[in-house]
Amino acid sequence: MDWLVEDLLTVGGVSLLSGDPKAGKSTIVRQLIRDILRGGNFLGRKCKQGSVHYYAIEEQVQVLNSSFKRLGLTD
């Protein structure tokens, strides 16, 4: 297997994260995005560095930008 996130997500795969409203799904996904973009570790698992497509159709651009800025992502 070619892992994007070691033993969790495969390269080229499609994944779905679901849960109750306000459970922190967006927060954890944004952290995952940061770790993939930087090639870091996510929940103790190595990430292959790469690009990410993130579709946040129900969120305001200002909120997203602020959240990513707090995570150190400014580009």
mmCIF file of the C-alpha atoms, coordinates in Angstrom:
data_MODEL
# 
_entry.id   MODEL 
# 
loop_
_atom_site.group_PDB 
_atom_site.id 
_atom_site.type_symbol 
_atom_site.label_atom_id 
_atom_site.label_alt_id 
_atom_site.label_comp_id 
_atom_site.label_asym_id 
_atom_site.label_entity_id 
_atom_site.label_seq_id 
_atom_site.pdbx_PDB_ins_code 
_atom_site.Cartn_x 
_atom_site.Cartn_y 
_atom_site.Cartn_z 
_atom_site.occupancy 
_atom_site.B_iso_or_equiv 
_atom_site.pdbx_formal_charge 
_atom_site.auth_seq_id 
_atom_site.auth_comp_id 
_atom_site.auth_asym_id 
_atom_site.auth_atom_id 
_atom_site.pdbx_PDB_model_num 
ATOM 1  C CA . MET A 1 1  ? 0.000   0.000  0.000  1.00 0.00 ? 1  MET A CA 1 
ATOM 2  C CA . ASP A 1 2  ? 1.062   3.547  -0.711 1.00 0.00 ? 2  ASP A CA 1 
ATOM 3  C CA . TRP A 1 3  ? 0.107   5.424  2.455  1.00 0.00 ? 3  TRP A CA 1 
ATOM 4  C CA . LEU A 1 4  ? -0.671  9.128  2.648  1.00 0.00 ? 4  LEU A CA 1 
ATOM 5  C CA . VAL A 1 5  ? -1.028  8.806  6.421  1.00 0.00 ? 5  VAL A CA 1 
ATOM 6  C CA . GLU A 1 6  ? 0.686   5.699  7.728  1.00 0.00 ? 6  GLU A CA 1 
ATOM 7  C CA . ASP A 1 7  ? -1.797  2.828  8.218  1.00 0.00 ? 7  ASP A CA 1 
ATOM 8  C CA . LEU A 1 8  ? -4.742  5.250  8.040  1.00 0.00 ? 8  LEU A CA 1 
ATOM 9  C CA . LEU A 1 9  ? -5.250  6.884  4.623  1.00 0.00 ? 9  LEU A CA 1 
ATOM 10 C CA . THR A 1 10 ? -4.022  5.680  1.230  1.00 0.00 ? 10 THR A CA 1 
ATOM 11 C CA . VAL A 1 11 ? -2.676  7.824  -1.591 1.00 0.00 ? 11 VAL A CA 1 
ATOM 12 C CA . GLY A 1 12 ? -5.397  8.426  -4.155 1.00 0.00 ? 12 GLY A CA 1 
ATOM 13 C CA . GLY A 1 13 ? -8.122  7.078  -1.907 1.00 0.00 ? 13 GLY A CA 1 
ATOM 14 C CA . VAL A 1 14 ? -11.323 8.783  -0.912 1.00 0.00 ? 14 VAL A CA 1 
ATOM 15 C CA . SER A 1 15 ? -12.177 9.029  2.781  1.00 0.00 ? 15 SER A CA 1 
ATOM 16 C CA . LEU A 1 16 ? -15.167 10.258 4.714  1.00 0.00 ? 16 LEU A CA 1 
ATOM 17 C CA . LEU A 1 17 ? -15.141 11.584 8.260  1.00 0.00 ? 17 LEU A CA 1 
ATOM 18 C CA . SER A 1 18 ? -18.527 11.740 9.930  1.00 0.00 ? 18 SER A CA 1 
ATOM 19 C CA . GLY A 1 19 ? -19.807 12.526 13.380 1.00 0.00 ? 19 GLY A CA 1 
ATOM 20 C CA . ASP A 1 20 ? -22.260 14.512 15.409 1.00 0.00 ? 20 ASP A CA 1 
ATOM 21 C CA . PRO A 1 21 ? -22.554 18.278 14.881 1.00 0.00 ? 21 PRO A CA 1 
ATOM 22 C CA . LYS A 1 22 ? -19.889 20.278 16.747 1.00 0.00 ? 22 LYS A CA 1 
ATOM 23 C CA . ALA A 1 23 ? -17.855 17.127 17.495 1.00 0.00 ? 23 ALA A CA 1 
ATOM 24 C CA . GLY A 1 24 ? -14.653 18.654 16.061 1.00 0.00 ? 24 GLY A CA 1 
ATOM 25 C CA . LYS A 1 25 ? -14.610 17.154 12.557 1.00 0.00 ? 25 LYS A CA 1 
ATOM 26 C CA . SER A 1 26 ? -13.489 20.356 10.850 1.00 0.00 ? 26 SER A CA 1 
ATOM 27 C CA . THR A 1 27 ? -10.822 20.968 13.474 1.00 0.00 ? 27 THR A CA 1 
ATOM 28 C CA . ILE A 1 28 ? -9.238  17.541 13.103 1.00 0.00 ? 28 ILE A CA 1 
ATOM 29 C CA . VAL A 1 29 ? -9.420  17.658 9.303  1.00 0.00 ? 29 VAL A CA 1 
ATOM 30 C CA . ARG A 1 30 ? -7.650  21.023 9.229  1.00 0.00 ? 30 ARG A CA 1 
ATOM 31 C CA . GLN A 1 31 ? -4.891  19.589 11.404 1.00 0.00 ? 31 GLN A CA 1 
ATOM 32 C CA . LEU A 1 32 ? -4.646  16.631 9.028  1.00 0.00 ? 32 LEU A CA 1 
ATOM 33 C CA . ILE A 1 33 ? -4.366  19.044 6.097  1.00 0.00 ? 33 ILE A CA 1 
ATOM 34 C CA . ARG A 1 34 ? -1.541  20.900 7.834  1.00 0.00 ? 34 ARG A CA 1 
ATOM 35 C CA . ASP A 1 35 ? 0.359   17.693 8.504  1.00 0.00 ? 35 ASP A CA 1 
ATOM 36 C CA . ILE A 1 36 ? -0.011  16.458 4.924  1.00 0.00 ? 36 ILE A CA 1 
ATOM 37 C CA . LEU A 1 37 ? 1.058   19.804 3.477  1.00 0.00 ? 37 LEU A CA 1 
ATOM 38 C CA . ARG A 1 38 ? 4.154   19.812 5.708  1.00 0.00 ? 38 ARG A CA 1 
ATOM 39 C CA . GLY A 1 39 ? 4.862   16.083 5.627  1.00 0.00 ? 39 GLY A CA 1 
ATOM 40 C CA . GLY A 1 40 ? 4.588   15.904 9.403  1.00 0.00 ? 40 GLY A CA 1 
ATOM 41 C CA . ASN A 1 41 ? 2.917   13.508 11.825 1.00 0.00 ? 41 ASN A CA 1 
ATOM 42 C CA . PHE A 1 42 ? -0.815  13.192 12.377 1.00 0.00 ? 42 PHE A CA 1 
ATOM 43 C CA . LEU A 1 43 ? -1.930  11.402 15.543 1.00 0.00 ? 43 LEU A CA 1 
ATOM 44 C CA . GLY A 1 44 ? 1.532   9.843  15.759 1.00 0.00 ? 44 GLY A CA 1 
ATOM 45 C CA . ARG A 1 45 ? 1.480   8.577  12.154 1.00 0.00 ? 45 ARG A CA 1 
ATOM 46 C CA . LYS A 1 46 ? 3.842   9.740  9.415  1.00 0.00 ? 46 LYS A CA 1 
ATOM 47 C CA . CYS A 1 47 ? 2.304   11.741 6.591  1.00 0.00 ? 47 CYS A CA 1 
ATOM 48 C CA . LYS A 1 48 ? 3.550   11.788 3.041  1.00 0.00 ? 48 LYS A CA 1 
ATOM 49 C CA . GLN A 1 49 ? 3.922   15.399 1.999  1.00 0.00 ? 49 GLN A CA 1 
ATOM 50 C CA . GLY A 1 50 ? 1.536   16.421 -0.740 1.00 0.00 ? 50 GLY A CA 1 
ATOM 51 C CA . SER A 1 51 ? -1.228  18.704 -1.894 1.00 0.00 ? 51 SER A CA 1 
ATOM 52 C CA . VAL A 1 52 ? -4.758  18.713 -0.524 1.00 0.00 ? 52 VAL A CA 1 
ATOM 53 C CA . HIS A 1 53 ? -8.176  19.525 -1.955 1.00 0.00 ? 53 HIS A CA 1 
ATOM 54 C CA . TYR A 1 54 ? -10.505 20.770 0.781  1.00 0.00 ? 54 TYR A CA 1 
ATOM 55 C CA . TYR A 1 55 ? -14.129 21.559 0.031  1.00 0.00 ? 55 TYR A CA 1 
ATOM 56 C CA . ALA A 1 56 ? -15.741 23.545 2.813  1.00 0.00 ? 56 ALA A CA 1 
ATOM 57 C CA . ILE A 1 57 ? -19.049 24.437 1.239  1.00 0.00 ? 57 ILE A CA 1 
ATOM 58 C CA . GLU A 1 58 ? -20.776 25.453 4.459  1.00 0.00 ? 58 GLU A CA 1 
ATOM 59 C CA . GLU A 1 59 ? -18.053 27.625 5.970  1.00 0.00 ? 59 GLU A CA 1 
ATOM 60 C CA . GLN A 1 60 ? -17.190 31.289 5.572  1.00 0.00 ? 60 GLN A CA 1 
ATOM 61 C CA . VAL A 1 61 ? -13.874 32.117 3.898  1.00 0.00 ? 61 VAL A CA 1 
ATOM 62 C CA . GLN A 1 62 ? -12.853 34.423 6.758  1.00 0.00 ? 62 GLN A CA 1 
ATOM 63 C CA . VAL A 1 63 ? -13.387 31.649 9.320  1.00 0.00 ? 63 VAL A CA 1 
ATOM 64 C CA . LEU A 1 64 ? -11.350 29.184 7.246  1.00 0.00 ? 64 LEU A CA 1 
ATOM 65 C CA . ASN A 1 65 ? -8.519  31.655 6.715  1.00 0.00 ? 65 ASN A CA 1 
ATOM 66 C CA . SER A 1 66 ? -8.396  32.439 10.432 1.00 0.00 ? 66 SER A CA 1 
ATOM 67 C CA . SER A 1 67 ? -8.362  28.749 11.358 1.00 0.00 ? 67 SER A CA 1 
ATOM 68 C CA . PHE A 1 68 ? -5.576  27.897 8.913  1.00 0.00 ? 68 PHE A CA 1 
ATOM 69 C CA . LYS A 1 69 ? -3.573  30.931 10.023 1.00 0.00 ? 69 LYS A CA 1 
ATOM 70 C CA . ARG A 1 70 ? -3.710  29.710 13.648 1.00 0.00 ? 70 ARG A CA 1 
ATOM 71 C CA . LEU A 1 71 ? -2.293  26.393 12.397 1.00 0.00 ? 71 LEU A CA 1 
ATOM 72 C CA . GLY A 1 72 ? 0.606   28.241 10.765 1.00 0.00 ? 72 GLY A CA 1 
ATOM 73 C CA . LEU A 1 73 ? -0.682  27.930 7.201  1.00 0.00 ? 73 LEU A CA 1 
ATOM 74 C CA . THR A 1 74 ? -0.644  31.281 5.462  1.00 0.00 ? 74 THR A CA 1 
ATOM 75 C CA . ASP A 1 75 ? -0.385  30.417 1.752  1.00 0.00 ? 75 ASP A CA 1 
# 
